Amino acid sequence: MILRKSLLASAVITATLGLTACGGSSSNDSDETPTTPTVTNSAPTAISLSTSAVTEDVVGAVVGTLSATDDDETGMVFTLADDEQYFEINDSNELTLKSALALNAEQVETLDVTVTATDAGELSFTQTLSVSVTDIEAQDGVNVYEFASTVDTSNSAVSYTGQVARHALSAQIKAYIGLLDVDYIESNGLTGDSVKAQLMAYWSDYEAVKDNSFLFVDGSTTLQQSFAEISSSGKSLTGKVAGNDASKMEEEWLTEGTFEGWSDFGTQAKTPEGLIFHYFDLLAANVGAIASGTQSEDINGNDITAAYITTSGLDLNQLIQKHTLGALMFSQGTDDYLDEGLEEDNTDAAAAGTNYSTLEHQYDEGFGYFGAARHYLEFSDDAIADGSANADVDGDGKIDLASEYNWGNSVNAAKRDNGATVATDFSSAAMTAFIAGRKIINDAAPSALTDEQKTQLLAQRDIAVANWENAIAATVVHYINDTLADIDTVQGTEASAEDFTNLAKHFSEMKGFALNFQFNPFSPFYSDDNAGKFAELHTLLGEAPQLTDAYKAQLVEARDLMQQVYGFDAQNVENW
């Protein structure tokens, strides 16, 4: 039996006093002072958890309470290794996931954690514990973005096909531009004007392209065979780019000087859409040059065979797509639907003749721009990153582009989690919060949200948006690192055309993503502490890669700035 030291000492004293009081001792004994035996402290001998399993998809989940076997259980302190990636210990001696992390049972089944118990006498014992990850069955909207209508429970209340159509249009533009090399241009008799016309049709004339087949995916594998089968009409990109949809926007994007991060717009307006059109102009000029027989060369004298690669080291395809992800998807999602959109009515589903309230639909549309499939949490980061999570979940033999396909930044979030040296979980944290927020709305419908529910909703919104932006920011850091490596390669004596193409690609992804932050009104760049740092970031990044040591130093400074603004772990910043 293990006794606390205080109880043992009391028992000894009581026993000694009792013997004295009973008499029978000699006169010599009365002169002796009773002594208390010295109690020797022993180190703890075992550490345990009240529960050794953690439920997947719960951000900051509690695993269980820590305890240790010791001769004195008071004053016990539990600590983890300094480099522990997944867990932390709170003031109640509970082992929890780190505050920004959730685990995915499809990604990891068990994790080991090394815990040290130190008693009041500063003796320690260290033990490695195993924590299992519990797989949640997909039910009741727990880890799937699916909610039944309060008007007709046999139907879904979730709808965001317009957002999916715009993701598909952006993917189509990227796939089309990716075809534009010398052989394709010459064999198809393309001109600068014909390419510009096709790009403008995809950008702004939905009626002209809605019946087109897909270039970005094999249509035989998808439920939808054309854009019209995703959304029947009115889903152009031009109508939703920042500045063109002024109903809920925070900034005056059509006023020159509001949009930051790029200075050369050619003949176009200095607006978010004006930059897209400037990139179209540059691309059309390159196509025209190739069509006329002019061949450009990179800095090392290698032929540039793709029309979207410029002699200054820009990849126009990447710049167009990444800027669209920011100026349209991120802007609409954060600045419109998940900001003022959350003030909309949650009681009007039946009156509007739909299966969802205005508030439900606004939230769904914001989520739709994040781009995650509804069963996103049922797949590992590996599967999301490599595209195998674009899967026929419902077993109908086809991939539904509106619910079973991952688009845009939802994929980048998984890639950055995958590449983190110190664990991050942007993907699960964002998706878990999106689901939790939607459940709050669904649980309240057809009534208005209470003040408490509204507070809870905004808290989940903040988590989702912060992790969405964190994933973008981590991606910028990733491409800063790639660009630094590419500069060294291109400066080499045997640099190839592919090396220059990689430099252009990685620079343009870095720069295009870095333009995104200004479109999120909740971005840390808008905080008082970071005033002026967005402009500073883009001064450091520049508008084309430079093959100089001074520019490399600027990129390192830009990377350090990103670490400071987002609080990223130094190991991740260096290794992403």
ABEGO torsion letter per residue (X at the ends): XBBBAAAAAAAAAAAAAAAAAAEGBBAAAAABBBBBBBBBBBBBABBBBABABBBBGBBGBBAEBBBBBBABABGBBBBBBAABAABBBBAAGBBBBBAABBBBAAABABBBBBBBBBBAAGBBBBBBBBBBBBBBBBBGGAABBBBBBAABAABBABBAAAAAAAAAAAAAAAAAAAABBAAAAAAAGBBAAAAAAAAAAAAABAAAAAABBBAABBAAABABABAAAABABGABAAAABBGABAAABABBAABBGABBGBABAEABBBBAAAAAAAAAAAAAAAAAAAAAGBBBBBAAGBBBABAABBAAGBBAAAAAAAAAAAAAAAAAAAAAAABAAAABBAAAAAAAGBABBAAAAAAAAAAAAAGBBAAAAABBAAAAAAGAABBBAAGAGBBBAAAABBBEAAAAAAAAAAABABBBBAAAAAAAAAAAAAAAAAAAOABBBBAAAAAAAAAAAAAAAAAAAAAAAAAAAAAAAAAAAAAAAAABAABBAAAAAAAAAAAAAAAAAAAAAAABAABAAABAAABGAAAAAAAAAEABBBBBAAAAAAAAAAAAAAAAAAGBBAAAAAAX
